[in-house]
Amino acid sequence: MAIRLPPPPGAPPPRPDAGDEVPQATWSPLEAIPVFFLALLVGVGGGLAARAFPSCGPQTFATTLVGELAFGIVVVLWVRFVSRGPLRALGVPRRPLGDLAVGLGAGAVLVVVSLVFGELVIAIARLLLGHTPVEPNQVPTCVRGGWLTALAPVVVIAAPLGEETFFRGFLFKGLRRRLRFWPAALISGAAFGLVHVYPLLIPTLFVIGVGLAWVYERRQSLLASMATHAAFNLFGIIVIALSRR
């Protein structure tokens, strides 16, 4: 007879179709530390190799692509061969169309949230510094024209794929083994914000990370949070492209 495990603390009411289809994480949240540094090492290696290209455009394209995909690849290998858990535990979609619809809708909401919260962060920084801070360029200004167009699928597809697999599927899911939703979402959101380095972006991306954790929690699907992330990044790359016309 199969033994039904109780839901993790703080879990929302189960979806009618959930059943036992979503396995629990077999990894500890602390395992996110070596996974992160392994992915970072792969990304650094990709960046060094990209220096063989003669200009900024292909260098940025190759570095970004390798760095983003490294997160997803290292997580999958770790779960499969180190934690020896089912890859379905990361959040394989069971209702793809519903996940996409929820994800895209949530992405639109997070775009609005980021605009409002970003303006608030800049206003506070202006008060503290006495002048308007320079907003960071997440895409180097030397990337223009065709290479900026080529970079768009990396930003909209590869980045959500790699980052959601790590931050939501691995880190957040690992935290949920021991914590309620809000502590797990806040910790994973803080990690998501901090890895983007730029001080002005960290508070806003922290909020976005919490929102992405909520989407993942509600749908138990990486596809949902990936769609949210993709919609958010699509808006960002469009703004960047328009500013460089």
C-alpha positions in Angstrom: 0.0 0.0 0.0 1.4 3.4 -0.9 1.9 5.8 1.9 0.6 9.3 1.3 3.0 11.9 2.7 1.6 15.1 4.2 2.0 18.3 2.1 5.0 20.5 3.0 4.3 23.2 5.6 2.4 26.2 4.3 1.4 24.6 1.1 -1.6 26.0 -0.8 -4.7 23.7 -1.1 -3.8 20.9 -3.6 -5.0 21.2 -7.1 -7.7 18.6 -8.1 -5.3 17.0 -10.7 -2.2 17.0 -8.4 -2.5 13.5 -6.9 0.9 12.1 -6.3 2.3 13.3 -9.6 4.8 15.9 -8.2 7.6 14.2 -6.3 9.2 15.8 -3.4 12.8 17.3 -3.6 15.5 14.8 -2.8 18.1 17.5 -2.3 18.9 19.8 0.5 18.8 23.6 -0.1 22.5 23.8 0.8 23.2 21.7 -2.3 22.4 24.9 -4.2 25.7 26.3 -3.2 28.0 23.8 -5.0 25.5 23.7 -7.9 25.7 27.5 -8.3 29.5 27.6 -8.2 29.7 24.7 -10.7 27.4 26.5 -13.1 29.4 29.7 -12.5 32.6 27.9 -13.4 31.1 26.6 -16.6 29.9 30.2 -17.4 33.3 31.6 -16.7 34.8 29.0 -19.0 32.4 30.0 -21.7 33.2 33.6 -21.2 37.0 32.9 -21.6 36.3 30.9 -24.7 34.1 33.7 -26.1 37.1 36.0 -26.2 38.2 34.2 -29.3 35.5 36.1 -31.1 36.7 39.4 -32.6 34.0 41.8 -31.3 31.7 42.6 -28.4 28.5 41.3 -30.1 29.4 37.6 -30.5 31.4 37.6 -27.3 28.3 38.8 -25.3 26.0 36.3 -27.2 28.2 33.3 -26.5 29.0 34.2 -22.9 25.3 34.8 -22.1 24.1 31.6 -23.8 26.7 29.4 -22.1 26.2 31.1 -18.7 22.4 30.8 -18.7 22.2 27.2 -20.0 24.9 26.1 -17.5 22.4 26.6 -14.6 19.9 24.2 -16.1 22.4 21.6 -17.2 24.3 21.5 -13.9 21.0 21.2 -12.0 19.7 18.3 -14.1 23.0 16.5 -13.8 23.1 17.0 -10.1 19.6 15.8 -9.5 20.1 12.8 -11.7 23.6 11.6 -10.6 24.2 13.2 -7.1 20.8 13.5 -5.4 19.6 10.6 -7.5 16.1 12.0 -7.5 13.4 12.1 -10.3 13.8 15.0 -12.6 10.0 15.4 -12.4 10.6 16.8 -8.9 12.0 20.0 -10.5 8.5 20.7 -11.8 7.7 19.0 -15.1 4.5 20.6 -16.5 1.3 18.5 -16.5 -1.1 21.2 -17.8 1.2 23.1 -20.3 -1.5 25.3 -21.8 -2.7 26.4 -18.4 0.9 26.9 -17.2 1.6 29.1 -20.2 -1.5 31.2 -19.7 -0.9 31.7 -16.0 2.8 32.4 -16.7 2.2 35.0 -19.4 -0.4 36.8 -17.3 1.8 36.8 -14.3 4.6 38.1 -16.4 2.5 41.1 -17.5 1.7 41.8 -13.8 5.4 41.6 -12.8 6.3 44.0 -15.6 4.0 46.6 -14.0 5.3 45.8 -10.5 8.9 46.2 -11.7 8.2 49.6 -13.2 6.6 50.9 -10.1 9.1 49.4 -7.7 12.0 50.4 -9.9 10.9 54.1 -9.8 10.6 53.8 -6.0 14.1 52.5 -5.7 15.5 55.3 -7.9 13.7 57.9 -5.8 15.1 56.5 -2.6 18.6 56.4 -4.1 18.2 60.0 -5.3 17.4 61.1 -1.8 20.3 59.2 -0.3 22.9 60.2 -2.9 21.7 63.7 -3.7 21.7 63.0 -7.4 20.0 60.7 -9.9 21.9 57.4 -10.1 23.0 56.0 -13.4 20.9 53.0 -14.3 22.9 49.9 -15.1 23.1 48.4 -18.6 22.3 44.7 -18.3 23.2 44.3 -22.0 26.5 46.0 -22.9 26.0 49.2 -25.0 28.4 47.8 -27.6 25.8 45.1 -28.5 23.6 46.6 -31.3 21.9 45.7 -34.6 22.0 42.1 -35.6 23.8 40.9 -32.5 21.2 42.5 -30.3 18.5 40.7 -32.3 20.4 37.4 -32.0 20.7 38.0 -28.2 16.9 38.4 -27.8 16.1 34.6 -27.9 18.9 34.0 -25.4 17.4 36.6 -23.0 13.8 35.5 -23.6 14.3 31.7 -23.8 17.6 30.5 -22.5 17.7 32.8 -19.4 14.3 31.7 -18.1 15.1 28.1 -18.8 18.4 28.1 -16.9 17.5 30.5 -14.1 14.1 29.0 -13.3 15.5 25.5 -13.2 18.1 26.6 -10.6 16.3 29.3 -8.6 12.8 27.9 -8.5 13.1 24.2 -9.4 16.2 23.5 -7.4 16.7 26.2 -4.7 13.1 27.1 -3.9 11.9 23.5 -4.1 14.8 22.5 -1.8 13.9 25.2 0.7 10.3 24.1 0.7 11.4 20.7 2.2 11.9 22.5 5.5 10.3 26.0 5.3 6.9 27.5 4.7 6.2 29.3 1.5 7.1 32.9 2.5 10.5 32.2 4.1 11.4 30.0 1.1 10.2 32.6 -1.4 12.1 35.4 0.3 15.4 33.5 0.5 15.2 32.3 -3.1 14.1 35.8 -4.2 17.0 37.4 -2.4 19.4 35.0 -4.0 17.9 35.8 -7.4 18.3 39.5 -6.9 21.9 39.3 -5.5 23.3 37.3 -8.4 22.3 40.1 -10.8 25.0 42.2 -9.0 23.9 45.7 -9.9 22.8 47.4 -6.6 19.9 49.4 -8.2 18.5 46.2 -9.7 18.7 44.0 -6.6 15.6 45.2 -4.7 13.4 45.1 -7.8 14.6 41.7 -8.9 14.2 40.4 -5.3 10.5 41.3 -5.6 10.4 39.7 -9.1 12.0 36.5 -7.6 9.3 36.3 -4.9 6.7 36.7 -7.6 8.2 33.9 -9.7 8.3 31.6 -6.6 4.6 32.3 -6.1 3.8 31.3 -9.7 5.9 28.1 -9.3 4.3 27.3 -6.0 0.8 27.7 -7.4 1.3 25.6 -10.6 4.1 23.3 -9.4 5.5 23.7 -12.9 8.7 25.1 -14.2 6.9 26.0 -17.4 4.7 28.4 -15.6 7.6 30.3 -13.9 9.6 30.1 -17.2 6.7 31.7 -19.1 6.5 34.5 -16.5 10.2 35.1 -16.6 10.2 35.1 -20.4 7.4 37.7 -20.6 9.3 39.9 -18.1 12.5 39.6 -20.1 10.8 40.2 -23.4 9.6 43.5 -22.2 13.1 44.3 -21.0 14.9 43.4 -24.2 12.3 45.4 -26.2 13.0 48.5 -24.1 16.7 48.1 -24.6 16.3 47.6 -28.4 14.2 50.7 -28.7 16.7 52.8 -26.7 19.5 51.8 -29.2 17.7 52.5 -32.5 
